[in-house]
Structures are given as structure tokens and as C-alpha cells.
Amino acid sequence: MEEVDQFTKWATNLQSIAQAGLHYGKDGFDRERYEQVRKIAGEMMQAKTGLPKEQIKTLFLGDEGYQTPKIETRAAIFKDDKILLVRERMAQEWSLPGGWNDYDQTTAQNCVKEAREESGRIVKPVKLIAVQDRNHHNKPILVTHVTKVFYLCKEISGEFVPNDETDACDYFALDNLPKLSLDRNTKEQIEMCFKATKDPNWETVFE
């Protein structure tokens, strides 16, 4: 597993401390100091990555409240020993239907919503395949940790309609996968889904 470098860890820790202080702090002078620490953390990340200031504010300084990992869901949908993948319109690479967990959805509800929006399928989650830390499995390594939740889903109905996010949808055998969006899912993660659908005693992977 690729490690986050020490400089990035320092900047991330400063950002986390400042964000928690701004959330819990009551004293005006303390909050001003936490704002300064947060600003310095952002400048450190900008110097490290070379990203524009506005992008740093969105990706690195955009959260509020106590800093926690983001959550992403992925739906594993099978038919005739093939898995359903969608092609991301911008990247032209393939992935399991899924995306960021909306604030008002459980992970299972979000999985159903994303499957419908990206693949046109109405599904029912039937098994929790895995709960993984993204940085342990996917690249590039991100500053903000992401918890990836994979569900095995039963397809009920529906058909694909091109949309703003995906422009194609199809089923693939494990030995004939298309070009994958590796920041969303790797071949190893898809292979894990194949194993889960064939094993009635599958135990959820936690990592």
C-alpha cells in the first residue's frame, strides 16, 4: 500500500485540529487562531500539490464539523455470471454503479439510488460484501480518507438510459473486464464481488 508522505500527514493533522476547534470552540480569540491554523494547512497542501486555491478550498477545506471519512457506496449486480458495470462519461472508464453517500441516505438506500441513477436498474441490497478504506486499495492516495461500502444487489427491473454521469452500461465476465476506473474500483475489488456472489457463507470484509 502506498503511504501518504509525512508533509501531507502534518497538513492533514493541522486541518483536522483546526476544524474540530472551529466546531467546538466558543472563545472568539481561539476561533480566530483555529482559522489561521486552517489557512496555513491549506497553504501547505497548495504548495505540496500545486492545485489552485479554489480547488484546495473545495477538496481540503470544504468540510464542516468534526472531521470524519467520507462514505462511498458501490453496487455489485450480477446476471449469468457477469457483473454490471457503467462507463463514466468524463473518464470513459468503467466502474460499479455508485458514488458519494448523500447526507440523508443510509448506505443501503444510497446504493439503491446510485444504481438507479447510473445504470437504470432497480435493485435490492442483499449482502454486505465489504467495508474498505479507499487508500488501502485504490489510487491515487487521497488526503481525506474514504470508506467504500460494497453491496451485493439483486436486480429487480429497469434498463439503462444515458445520463449526465454515465454513457454506457453492460455486463462483463471476470476474464473480460473493460478499462476500469481504478480510483473507483480495481480488478481485485471486482473479483471480491464475484467471490461474494458465489459463496453463500460469505463474511463481510472489513479493512
Rosetta silent file (secondary structure, phi, psi, omega in degrees, C-alpha in Angstrom):
SEQUENCE: MEEVDQFTKWATNLQSIAQAGLHYGKDGFDRERYEQVRKIAGEMMQAKTGLPKEQIKTLFLGDEGYQTPKIETRAAIFKDDKILLVRERMAQEWSLPGGWNDYDQTTAQNCVKEAREESGRIVKPVKLIAVQDRNHHNKPILVTHVTKVFYLCKEISGEFVPNDETDACDYFALDNLPKLSLDRNTKEQIEMCFKATKDPNWETVFE
SCORE:     score description
SCORE:     0.000 S_00000001
   1 L     0.000  130.879  177.569    0.000    0.000    0.000 S_00000001
   2 L   -69.440  135.360 -177.076    1.325    3.429   -0.947 S_00000001
   3 L   -96.324  146.398  171.377    1.832    5.616    2.103 S_00000001
   4 L   -72.677  133.572 -176.568    0.872    9.263    2.499 S_00000001
   5 L   -69.876  161.021 -173.792    4.082   11.293    2.923 S_00000001
   6 H   -62.242  -38.875  179.475    4.896   12.974    6.251 S_00000001
   7 H   -58.774  -44.970  179.239    4.375   16.517    4.938 S_00000001
   8 H   -65.029  -38.847  177.301    0.826   15.629    3.851 S_00000001
   9 H   -61.499  -42.651  179.106    0.158   13.982    7.221 S_00000001
  10 H   -60.875  -46.770 -179.123    1.255   17.157    9.033 S_00000001
  11 H   -63.240  -40.591  179.999   -1.018   19.326    6.880 S_00000001
  12 H   -65.972  -41.862  179.222   -3.930   16.930    7.326 S_00000001
  13 H   -63.881  -42.671  177.670   -3.458   16.796   11.095 S_00000001
  14 H   -61.437  -42.767  178.660   -3.372   20.602   11.319 S_00000001
  15 H   -61.823  -42.974 -179.211   -6.541   20.815    9.220 S_00000001
  16 H   -64.363  -44.332  178.778   -8.301   18.245   11.422 S_00000001
  17 H   -62.551  -44.243 -179.205   -7.293   20.032   14.657 S_00000001
  18 H   -65.308  -41.339 -178.379   -8.398   23.402   13.267 S_00000001
  19 H   -65.750  -42.528  177.323  -11.710   22.049   12.009 S_00000001
  20 H   -64.175  -40.722  179.182  -12.519   20.416   15.356 S_00000001
  21 H   -63.021  -39.312  178.384  -11.534   23.616   17.179 S_00000001
  22 H   -68.112  -30.336 -179.209  -13.819   25.690   14.982 S_00000001
  23 H   -75.480  -43.762 -173.665  -16.660   23.257   15.619 S_00000001
  24 H   -98.046  -22.474 -174.295  -16.322   23.009   19.390 S_00000001
  25 L   -69.207  143.220 -179.815  -14.568   26.272   20.302 S_00000001
  26 L  -111.996  -32.115 -176.968  -16.579   29.081   21.882 S_00000001
  27 L   -72.276  130.892 -176.953  -13.956   31.747   22.557 S_00000001
  28 H   -62.360  -39.295  179.209  -13.666   34.251   19.727 S_00000001
  29 H   -66.061  -40.330  178.108   -9.890   34.612   20.023 S_00000001
  30 H   -63.818  -41.994 -179.519   -9.416   30.825   19.938 S_00000001
  31 H   -63.223  -36.360  177.439  -11.626   30.529   16.858 S_00000001
  32 H   -63.707  -40.439  178.231   -9.534   33.192   15.138 S_00000001
  33 H   -66.320  -40.603  178.586   -6.381   31.172   15.862 S_00000001
  34 H   -63.735  -36.543  176.155   -8.012   27.981   14.545 S_00000001
  35 H   -62.214  -38.835  178.941   -8.920   29.857   11.348 S_00000001
  36 H   -66.421  -42.825  177.846   -5.261   30.814   10.988 S_00000001
  37 H   -61.766  -43.323  179.244   -4.136   27.206   11.506 S_00000001
  38 H   -61.242  -41.480  179.646   -6.704   26.042    8.924 S_00000001
  39 H   -63.876  -42.782  178.687   -5.442   28.656    6.450 S_00000001
  40 H   -63.236  -41.816  178.489   -1.831   27.518    6.952 S_00000001
  41 H   -59.752  -41.428  178.213   -2.849   23.869    6.440 S_00000001
  42 H   -65.522  -39.922  178.137   -4.488   24.836    3.158 S_00000001
  43 H   -65.413  -36.941  176.895   -1.402   26.762    2.040 S_00000001
  44 H   -62.114  -44.623 -179.252    0.759   23.733    2.868 S_00000001
  45 H   -68.957  -34.063  176.993   -1.422   21.477    0.706 S_00000001
  46 H   -65.974  -41.747  177.808   -1.436   24.003   -2.114 S_00000001
  47 H   -64.786  -36.670 -177.355    2.372   24.159   -2.017 S_00000001
  48 H   -72.332  -44.012 -171.313    2.557   20.351   -1.962 S_00000001
  49 H   -96.400  -25.162 -175.975    0.053   19.618   -4.735 S_00000001
  50 L    77.401    8.589  179.892    0.186   22.713   -6.927 S_00000001
  51 L   -73.367  151.668  177.719   -3.619   22.734   -7.088 S_00000001
  52 L   -60.860  153.247 -177.057   -5.440   26.074   -7.493 S_00000001
  53 H   -56.702  -42.790 -178.412   -6.506   27.813   -4.292 S_00000001
  54 H   -64.738  -35.372  179.239  -10.222   27.356   -5.006 S_00000001
  55 H   -70.507  -36.288  175.671   -9.764   23.618   -5.555 S_00000001
  56 H   -62.347  -41.957  179.616   -7.886   23.314   -2.255 S_00000001
  57 H   -62.398  -36.642 -178.598  -10.783   25.080   -0.515 S_00000001
  58 H   -76.667  -47.594 -173.249  -13.246   22.606   -2.028 S_00000001
  59 H   -81.145  -36.200 -169.608  -11.289   19.362   -1.614 S_00000001
  60 L  -109.287  -30.615 -175.063   -9.326   20.009    1.561 S_00000001
  61 L  -116.081   14.682 -172.905  -11.047   22.800    3.469 S_00000001
  62 L   -85.065  -17.889 -177.544  -14.659   22.221    2.458 S_00000001
  63 L   -75.810  159.032  173.864  -15.871   20.113    5.394 S_00000001
  64 L  -128.551  160.040 -179.786  -17.551   21.453    8.492 S_00000001
  65 L    75.892 -170.321 -179.234  -17.852   19.997   11.987 S_00000001
  66 L   -64.843  131.310 -173.749  -15.692   17.213   13.346 S_00000001
  67 L   -74.460  125.757  178.861  -13.631   15.769   10.513 S_00000001
  68 L  -134.396  164.396  176.673  -14.594   12.211    9.562 S_00000001
  69 L   -64.078  151.118  171.209  -14.025    9.990    6.491 S_00000001
  70 E   -78.408  161.340 -179.526  -16.351   10.398    3.517 S_00000001
  71 E  -120.333  135.839  177.907  -18.568    7.448    2.538 S_00000001
  72 E  -130.126  140.169  177.165  -18.954    5.951   -0.943 S_00000001
  73 E  -114.205  151.090  176.630  -21.223    3.067   -1.979 S_00000001
  74 E  -137.074  137.606 -178.541  -20.860    0.562   -4.828 S_00000001
  75 E  -106.647  123.648  174.838  -23.474   -1.906   -6.151 S_00000001
  76 E   -99.553  110.939 -175.354  -22.436   -5.369   -7.390 S_00000001
  77 E  -119.516  126.162 -173.409  -25.193   -6.576   -9.731 S_00000001
  78 E  -118.491  150.842  171.672  -24.890   -9.947  -11.474 S_00000001
  79 E  -153.251  125.201  177.942  -26.542  -11.765  -14.376 S_00000001
  80 L    52.713   46.650  178.005  -25.390  -15.067  -15.914 S_00000001
  81 L    59.471   30.050  173.643  -22.081  -14.951  -14.022 S_00000001
  82 E  -128.075  149.741 -177.755  -21.336  -11.460  -15.339 S_00000001
  83 E  -105.262  143.571 -178.828  -21.160   -8.219  -13.376 S_00000001
  84 E   -84.213  128.526  176.337  -22.830   -4.966  -14.392 S_00000001
  85 E  -127.662  151.802  175.671  -20.533   -2.000  -14.990 S_00000001
  86 E  -117.405  151.302  179.343  -21.219    1.535  -16.148 S_00000001
  87 E   -99.435  122.969  179.142  -18.937    3.783  -18.180 S_00000001
  88 E   -68.277  125.652 -173.294  -18.148    7.151  -16.637 S_00000001
  89 L   -58.755  -43.677 -175.880  -18.959    9.811  -19.231 S_00000001
  90 L   -74.139  -48.148 -173.636  -15.969   12.062  -18.470 S_00000001
  91 L   -84.821  -19.576 -175.094  -13.223    9.479  -17.923 S_00000001
  92 L    57.612   37.981  175.549  -14.546    6.854  -20.389 S_00000001
  93 L  -126.559  160.968 -168.069  -13.626    4.177  -17.840 S_00000001
  94 E  -106.434  148.459 -179.701  -15.842    1.550  -16.233 S_00000001
  95 E  -155.659  164.779  169.155  -16.991    1.040  -12.669 S_00000001
  96 L   -65.115  141.871  176.159  -19.617   -0.483  -10.432 S_00000001
  97 L   -56.293  134.058 -179.025  -22.610    1.866  -10.130 S_00000001
  98 E   168.229 -178.595  179.937  -22.032    4.067   -7.109 S_00000001
  99 E   167.447 -169.162 -178.235  -20.881    7.348   -5.662 S_00000001
 100 E   -61.025  142.055  178.166  -20.805    9.616   -2.625 S_00000001
 101 L   -77.854  119.843  178.262  -23.310    8.830    0.104 S_00000001
 102 L   -64.780  150.082 -173.863  -25.894   11.599    0.332 S_00000001
 103 L   -62.374  -24.713 -175.529  -26.307   13.146    3.773 S_00000001
 104 L  -105.753   17.428 -177.997  -29.933   11.995    4.079 S_00000001
 105 L  -121.326  142.994  166.638  -29.449    8.386    2.906 S_00000001
 106 L   -72.389  167.521  179.930  -28.347    5.210    4.653 S_00000001
 107 H   -63.231  -37.639  178.959  -25.594    3.342    2.813 S_00000001
 108 H   -67.103  -43.673  178.395  -28.126    0.771    1.541 S_00000001
 109 H   -62.267  -41.231 -179.644  -30.534    3.492    0.372 S_00000001
 110 H   -65.379  -38.179  178.236  -27.685    5.334   -1.339 S_00000001
 111 H   -60.367  -43.895  178.229  -26.594    2.135   -3.081 S_00000001
 112 H   -63.268  -44.854 -178.688  -30.122    1.703   -4.495 S_00000001
 113 H   -62.373  -46.721 -178.378  -30.271    5.356   -5.569 S_00000001
 114 H   -66.267  -38.388  177.945  -26.892    5.315   -7.320 S_00000001
 115 H   -62.202  -41.101  179.437  -27.674    2.049   -9.121 S_00000001
 116 H   -67.048  -44.713 -175.998  -30.908    3.543  -10.434 S_00000001
 117 H   -68.946  -39.757 -172.956  -29.318    6.836  -11.492 S_00000001
 118 H   -92.999  -27.894 -177.084  -26.224    5.385  -13.169 S_00000001
 119 H  -119.971   -8.652 -177.698  -27.463    2.058  -14.594 S_00000001
 120 L    77.721    1.406 -177.103  -31.245    2.428  -14.709 S_00000001
 121 E   -89.558  138.076  169.347  -31.598   -0.699  -12.562 S_00000001
 122 E   -92.140  121.682 -173.977  -33.965   -1.066   -9.648 S_00000001
 123 E  -131.211  164.895  174.600  -32.098   -3.213   -7.129 S_00000001
 124 E  -128.526  119.018  175.904  -32.328   -4.595   -3.622 S_00000001
 125 E   -63.858  130.070 -177.589  -29.169   -4.911   -1.468 S_00000001
 126 E  -120.997  -15.178 -178.010  -28.977   -8.490   -0.177 S_00000001
 127 E  -155.796  137.300  174.863  -25.458   -8.817    1.225 S_00000001
 128 E   -88.228  109.711 -175.753  -22.768   -6.522    2.591 S_00000001
 129 E   -77.755  -49.034 -174.469  -19.629   -7.565    0.716 S_00000001
 130 E  -161.172  152.556  169.842  -17.037   -5.231    2.184 S_00000001
 131 E  -125.937  108.045 -171.132  -16.308   -2.029    4.064 S_00000001
 132 E  -122.498  148.531  169.195  -12.889   -0.799    2.915 S_00000001
 133 E   -81.632  121.600 -174.784  -10.629    2.191    3.435 S_00000001
 134 H   -55.101  -41.639 -176.322  -10.106    3.577   -0.063 S_00000001
 135 H   -67.063  -14.351  175.908   -6.440    4.449    0.468 S_00000001
 136 H   -82.166  -13.456 -170.670   -5.682    0.790    1.227 S_00000001
 137 L  -133.961  -25.301 -171.698   -6.944   -0.333   -2.188 S_00000001
 138 L  -123.341  155.016  177.068   -7.321    2.488   -4.714 S_00000001
 139 L  -124.201  155.692   -0.036   -5.152    5.169   -6.288 S_00000001
 140 L   -73.795  158.649  176.029   -4.374    7.968   -6.254 S_00000001
 141 L   -64.999  132.817 -179.656   -3.937    8.221   -2.480 S_00000001
 142 L  -104.635  151.999  175.993   -6.253   10.916   -1.129 S_00000001
 143 L   -67.840  -47.259  177.948   -5.711   13.279    1.798 S_00000001
 144 L   -83.629  126.364  179.304   -9.281   12.752    3.008 S_00000001
 145 L   -71.504  146.333 -179.711   -9.998    9.126    3.861 S_00000001
 146 E  -126.308  129.758  174.239  -12.962    7.477    2.133 S_00000001
 147 E   -94.801  118.457 -178.634  -14.897    4.466    3.426 S_00000001
 148 E   -99.132  127.416 -178.353  -16.071    2.342    0.489 S_00000001
 149 E  -115.423  117.020 -179.107  -19.144    0.151    1.093 S_00000001
 150 E  -103.489  126.111  176.636  -19.799   -2.676   -1.392 S_00000001
 151 E  -114.453  137.160  166.313  -23.252   -4.298   -1.540 S_00000001
 152 E   -81.835  126.667 -174.006  -24.292   -7.402   -3.450 S_00000001
 153 E  -121.791  143.169  173.531  -27.587   -6.415   -5.054 S_00000001
 154 E   -91.804  126.119  178.690  -30.471   -8.329   -6.596 S_00000001
 155 E   -79.199  130.139 -179.078  -31.699   -6.808   -9.850 S_00000001
 156 E  -104.025  -46.403 -179.665  -35.467   -6.346   -9.904 S_00000001
 157 E  -167.411 -174.566  173.841  -36.150   -4.380  -13.089 S_00000001
 158 E   106.670  164.472  175.658  -35.095   -1.432  -15.198 S_00000001
 159 L  -148.456  158.507 -173.369  -32.972   -0.605  -18.226 S_00000001
 160 L   -74.855  139.123  171.270  -30.138    1.771  -18.961 S_00000001
 161 L  -131.568  123.769  177.894  -30.702    5.339  -20.138 S_00000001
 162 L   -52.962  143.477 -174.801  -27.653    7.565  -20.846 S_00000001
 163 L  -143.737 -172.246 -176.250  -27.369   10.336  -18.274 S_00000001
 164 L   -65.712  -26.735 -174.773  -25.093   13.131  -17.058 S_00000001
 165 L  -100.050  -37.511 -174.767  -22.698   10.708  -15.312 S_00000001
 166 E  -128.957  142.856 -177.939  -22.667    7.528  -17.414 S_00000001
 167 E  -119.071    3.161  177.507  -22.993    6.940  -21.163 S_00000001
 168 E  -158.476  157.816 -177.408  -22.889    3.118  -21.355 S_00000001
 169 E  -154.923  134.879 -178.834  -23.800    0.065  -19.298 S_00000001
 170 E  -162.408  168.631  176.674  -23.122   -3.646  -19.820 S_00000001
 171 E  -102.877  140.791 -175.936  -22.380   -6.982  -18.122 S_00000001
 172 E  -134.153  141.905  171.935  -18.824   -8.381  -18.128 S_00000001
 173 L   -76.350  156.433 -178.019  -17.170  -11.676  -17.247 S_00000001
 174 H   -61.105  -33.261 -178.227  -14.271  -11.505  -14.794 S_00000001
 175 H   -89.435   10.718 -179.811  -11.793  -12.550  -17.511 S_00000001
 176 H  -142.592   46.466 -178.282  -13.075   -9.913  -19.946 S_00000001
 177 L   -77.231  145.812  175.496  -13.246   -6.694  -17.971 S_00000001
 178 L   -78.384 -175.013  177.268  -13.039   -3.325  -19.782 S_00000001
 179 L   -66.207  119.319 -173.983  -10.704   -0.492  -18.800 S_00000001
 180 E   -90.127  149.935  170.219  -11.539    0.164  -15.157 S_00000001
 181 L   -83.037   97.037 -168.662  -11.726    3.446  -13.280 S_00000001
 182 L   -70.032  -20.238  174.961   -9.134    2.433  -10.684 S_00000001
 183 L   -75.885  -17.085  177.768   -9.947    5.224   -8.263 S_00000001
 184 L   -97.838  -42.737  179.213  -13.474    3.777   -8.095 S_00000001
 185 L  -161.287  139.889  178.063  -12.770    0.039   -8.301 S_00000001
 186 L  -100.354  169.971  175.806   -9.877   -2.269   -9.046 S_00000001
 187 H   -61.958  -36.230  179.138   -9.914   -5.726  -10.633 S_00000001
 188 H   -63.293  -38.897  179.026   -9.237   -7.156   -7.157 S_00000001
 189 H   -68.963  -38.593  177.149  -12.332   -5.449   -5.768 S_00000001
 190 H   -69.273  -38.605  175.231  -14.490   -6.727   -8.614 S_00000001
 191 H   -60.629  -38.366  176.000  -13.027  -10.210   -8.158 S_00000001
 192 H   -59.130  -40.003  179.204  -14.021   -9.939   -4.485 S_00000001
 193 H   -66.113  -39.399  176.116  -17.605   -9.253   -5.603 S_00000001
 194 H   -60.815  -43.250  179.384  -17.564  -12.359   -7.827 S_00000001
 195 H   -63.249  -39.248 -177.907  -16.408  -14.444   -4.872 S_00000001
 196 H   -65.413  -39.108 -177.409  -19.133  -12.986   -2.661 S_00000001
 197 H   -71.594  -21.638 -178.957  -21.926  -13.820   -5.082 S_00000001
 198 H   -94.560  -11.727 -175.293  -20.774  -17.464   -5.307 S_00000001
 199 L  -108.949  106.145 -179.960  -20.252  -18.004   -1.567 S_00000001
 200 L   -65.982  -17.435 -179.989  -23.472  -18.399    0.476 S_00000001
 201 L  -106.966   24.132 -177.569  -21.374  -18.141    3.649 S_00000001
 202 L   -57.181  134.223  175.882  -19.503  -15.016    2.625 S_00000001
 203 L  -106.094  131.481 -176.829  -18.231  -12.975    5.558 S_00000001
 204 L   -55.635  134.290  178.121  -18.078   -9.223    5.146 S_00000001
 205 E   -85.663  126.131  177.141  -14.542   -7.920    4.570 S_00000001
 206 E  -118.429  123.547 -179.679  -13.586   -5.137    6.979 S_00000001
 207 L  -161.050    0.000    0.000  -10.404   -3.154    6.318 S_00000001
